């Protein structure tokens, strides 16, 4: 099948989007697991709100990847908004230290700029790369400084570590997904 004629994208981009959809499915499983985990262990309203928004953001980018891309720019922008909400809630989490809050605030600003500057493709691609780099910085820093002592007895359980490290890399994966989607969407050939 010729992906350029059928979808308006090159074969390499189609392969990347297929891999991305697999990652989104896996990320959805992780997000739902984390949402159930924080709810079962009663980790508080802010954590539950955070994972609800993360789950919604994964669902929204998944829906965009399946049908929303046909709807245009507004559908893509709407897919990003739940992730902005998740970042904002994560800034407010009491377990965050000053460096994490600063990095998340920068990430929130970058994702906001990424959202509103969609028409300026060159600038938005640059912002998307910086956005991914900042998210990766947050994930690496959080992985290095991760502490579970606020969870009490539950912190000694293996599944708590799994949940924590899965959650730490969600911002990086989501930013990478948005950047990849934007790159493919902005270079897509649309039939006139």
C-alpha positions in Angstrom: 0.0 0.0 0.0 1.2 3.5 -0.8 1.0 5.5 2.4 1.6 8.7 0.6 -1.5 8.3 -1.6 -3.7 6.8 1.1 -2.8 8.9 4.2 -0.6 11.7 2.9 2.5 10.5 4.8 5.7 8.7 4.0 6.2 5.1 4.8 8.7 5.9 7.5 6.2 8.2 9.2 3.5 5.6 9.0 5.8 3.1 10.7 6.6 5.7 13.4 2.9 6.3 13.9 2.2 2.5 14.2 5.0 2.2 16.8 3.5 5.2 18.6 0.1 3.7 18.7 1.5 0.5 20.3 3.3 2.8 22.9 0.1 4.7 23.5 -1.8 1.4 24.2 1.0 0.3 26.6 0.9 3.8 28.2 -2.8 3.5 28.6 -2.4 0.2 30.4 0.2 1.8 32.7 -2.0 4.9 33.3 -5.0 2.8 34.3 -2.8 0.6 36.5 -1.4 3.7 38.2 -4.9 5.2 38.6 -6.1 2.0 40.2 -3.0 1.8 42.4 -3.4 5.3 43.8 -7.1 4.8 44.4 -6.7 1.4 46.1 -3.9 2.6 48.3 -5.8 5.9 49.1 -2.9 8.2 48.1 -5.0 11.3 48.1 -7.1 13.4 45.9 -4.3 15.2 44.1 -2.7 11.9 43.1 -6.0 10.5 41.9 -6.7 13.7 39.9 -3.2 13.5 38.4 -3.7 10.0 37.1 -7.2 10.7 35.9 -5.8 13.5 33.8 -2.9 11.4 32.6 -5.3 8.6 31.6 -7.5 11.2 29.8 -4.5 12.6 28.0 -3.4 9.1 26.9 -6.9 8.4 25.7 -7.2 11.7 23.9 -4.0 11.3 22.0 -5.0 7.7 21.1 -8.4 8.9 19.8 -6.7 11.7 17.9 -4.3 9.1 16.3 -7.2 6.9 15.3 -9.9 9.4 14.1 -9.1 12.9 15.3 -6.3 13.5 12.8 -9.1 13.8 10.2 -10.7 16.6 12.2 -7.7 19.0 12.0 -5.9 21.3 14.3 -8.6 21.8 16.9 -8.8 18.1 17.6 -5.0 17.9 18.1 -5.1 20.9 20.4 -7.9 19.3 22.5 -5.8 16.2 22.8 -3.1 18.1 24.5 -5.2 20.0 27.1 -5.6 17.0 29.5 -1.8 16.6 29.6 -1.5 20.3 30.6 -4.0 19.7 33.4 -1.9 16.7 34.5 1.3 18.8 34.6 -0.5 21.5 36.6 -1.8 19.0 39.2 1.7 17.4 39.4 3.1 20.9 40.2 0.7 21.0 43.1 1.5 17.6 44.5 2.9 17.9 48.1 5.6 15.3 47.4 7.4 17.5 44.9 10.7 19.3 45.8 11.6 22.8 44.5 13.7 21.5 41.6 10.8 19.2 40.4 8.4 22.1 40.7 10.7 24.3 38.7 11.2 21.7 35.9 7.4 21.0 35.8 6.6 24.7 35.6 9.0 25.1 32.7 7.4 22.0 31.1 4.0 23.5 31.6 5.1 26.7 29.9 6.7 24.8 27.0 3.6 22.6 26.4 1.4 25.7 26.5 3.6 27.4 23.9 3.6 24.2 21.9 -0.2 24.2 22.0 -0.8 27.8 20.9 2.0 28.1 18.3 0.8 25.2 16.1 0.8 27.3 12.9 4.5 28.3 13.1 5.9 24.9 12.2 9.6 25.5 12.5 9.3 27.2 15.9 6.9 24.5 17.1 9.2 21.7 16.1 12.0 23.5 18.1 9.7 23.9 21.1 8.7 20.2 20.8 12.4 19.1 21.0 13.0 21.3 24.1 9.8 20.1 25.6 10.9 16.5 25.3 14.4 17.3 26.7 12.8 19.1 29.7 10.4 16.2 30.3 13.4 13.8 30.1 15.3 15.9 32.6 12.4 15.8 35.0 12.1 12.0 34.6 15.8 11.4 35.1 16.0 13.8 38.1 12.9 12.2 39.6 14.2 8.7 39.1 17.5 9.6 40.9 15.8 11.4 43.8 12.8 9.1 44.1 11.6 8.5 47.7 8.8 6.4 48.8 9.0 7.0 52.5 5.8 9.1 52.5 4.0 5.8 51.7 4.8 4.1 55.0 4.8 0.3 55.0 3.6 0.2 51.4 7.0 1.6 50.3 8.7 -1.8 50.8 6.5 -3.6 48.3 7.9 -4.4 44.8 4.7 -3.2 43.0 5.1 0.2 44.6 8.5 0.6 43.0 7.1 -0.6 39.7 4.3 2.0 39.9 6.6 4.8 40.9 9.1 4.2 38.1 6.4 3.8 35.5 4.9 7.1 36.5 8.2 8.9 36.5 8.7 8.5 32.7 5.1 9.3 31.6 5.8 13.0 31.0 8.7 12.0 28.7 6.7 9.5 26.7 3.7 11.9 26.4 5.9 14.8 25.2 7.6 12.5 22.7 4.2 11.3 21.5 3.0 14.9 21.0 6.2 15.9 19.3 6.1 12.9 16.9 2.4 13.4 16.2 3.0 17.1 15.4 5.9 16.3 13.1 3.9 13.8 11.1 0.8 16.0 11.2 2.6 19.1 10.0 4.4 17.4 7.2 1.3 15.4 6.0 0.3 16.1 2.4 -3.4 16.9 2.4 -5.5 16.4 -0.8 -6.8 19.6 -2.1 
